[in-house]
Amino acid sequence: MATAHRYHRPPFEDTLVAWKAVLKERRLPQEIVWILEENLCYEKDDRAPGGIKLGFQVQFTPLPSDGAKFTYHHFAETDARMVFYRLGSSRGRSVCMVLCDKWFEPHTEKDGYLRRDEWLISFFPGNRDEMEEITDRERWQKRVVRGRPLTAVDFCMTFAALRELKAHGRVLEPNERMGLNILRSMGELSQQSK
């Protein structure tokens, strides 16, 4: 028997209007730079809390223009809280992500999350901090990938998952991904032997 949902997620466009209204109300930039996991750039910095500072880049792994919408639609199929999350500002724009996980369920306004329980969505407008956009390839390649604390942004979409959504209409299972890699390898070998 199917479980009745006590929420209804609106179309992405309606949620985006609500998100921009929150940004406007807080006097935060309404122009948005959407990013995914691969756009995050953690760097060691003794002056930053926890010794790690967060920047972002869109030069080396640019997000497709419809990436946020695809992410939203994928996450909308789950029964976990979705979050429109603002990491900070950069050159008059808000740097944002769409996140999703049950981990967000207990977070309330005192934690900075504005809940829309009828949508099972929260908005996290964050603070006014300016984020650095990393454009130096060497800094990007030397970023901290492992050994950092878990944060809210770890519940985001990856480029690989987004590509699979666009190509297959869903995120692949690990065995399917492995099978595709084997097929690609075999195709490359056969091309090399010609």
C-alpha positions, 0 to 999 in steps of 0.5 A: 500500500502506498504511503500518503505524502503530507507534502507536495513539492511545487515545480522548480520554477515556483520554488525558485521564485520562493527562494529568490523572495527569501534572498530579496527579503534578506537583501542578498543577491538574487542572481544565482550561480548554481554549483555541484560537489565538483565546484567546491574548493576546500583549501587549508587555511590556519586562519579559517574555522577548522583550518579549512576555507571554502571557495568555489570554481565554475571554470574547470567543471562548469555546470550545465544551465539546467543542472539545478533543475535536473537536481531538483527533479531528482531530489523531488522523487525522494522522501527526504528534506530538500534544501536550497542552500546559499554558501555566500556571495561572489561578485554580486551573485549568490553561490547556491546548491540544491541539497537533499537528505534526511539529515536536514529534517531536525534543522530549524530557524534557530539553525538558519533554515527556513522550513516549508514543511508543506513542500518538505523543503527548507531555505538556508540563506546563509550569511553575507560572507564573500566567497572566493572564486578559484580560477587558478588551476594549480590551487584547484588541483591541490584542493583538500578532497579528503580528511575534512569534517562533514558539512551540509554541502556534502549532501549535494549532487555530483556531476557524474550523477547529473550526467547519468540523469540526463543520459538515462533518466536516473542515477545508475547503480554501481554495477551498471556504472561499472558495466558502462566503464567496461564497455567504454574500455572495450570500445577504446581498445577496439578503436586503438586496434584499427 
